[in-house]
């Protein structure tokens, strides 16, 4: 189950300082900035891509999305149905930080 799709807002807006509701490591902040840059360059909405990435991941059986405004769900359903180019996914995968800094990394 994935319920932290936007990384505490880090993938929703630039300059986020928190990841998983705690201070983000520099590597995570830098990766988020690179993903925002890629999304802008590609004409892709990064929060939408984050939801789609969760839906595409075979390890995830359920993706939870919340909102303070129920009307946003219709817009989100429309957005996630739009195709995102394969090139975006390939380039985004190369920008992710090392798994050792992810929240679920073994320490």
Rosetta blueprint (number, residue, H / E / L):
1 X L
2 X E
3 X L
4 X L
5 X L
6 X L
7 X L
8 X L
9 X L
10 X L
11 X L
12 X L
13 X L
14 X L
15 X L
16 X L
17 X L
18 X E
19 X E
20 X L
21 X L
22 X E
23 X E
24 X L
25 X L
26 X H
27 X H
28 X H
29 X H
30 X H
31 X H
32 X H
33 X H
34 X H
35 X H
36 X H
37 X H
38 X H
39 X H
40 X H
41 X H
42 X H
43 X L
44 X L
45 X L
46 X H
47 X H
48 X H
49 X H
50 X H
51 X H
52 X H
53 X H
54 X H
55 X H
56 X H
57 X L
58 X L
59 X L
60 X L
61 X L
62 X L
63 X E
64 X L
65 X L
66 X L
67 X L
68 X L
69 X L
70 X L
71 X L
72 X H
73 X H
74 X H
75 X H
76 X H
77 X H
78 X H
79 X H
80 X H
81 X H
82 X L
83 X L
84 X L
85 X L
86 X H
87 X H
88 X H
89 X H
90 X H
91 X H
92 X H
93 X H
94 X H
95 X H
96 X L
97 X L
98 X L
99 X H
100 X H
101 X H
102 X L
103 X L
104 X L
105 X L
106 X L
107 X L
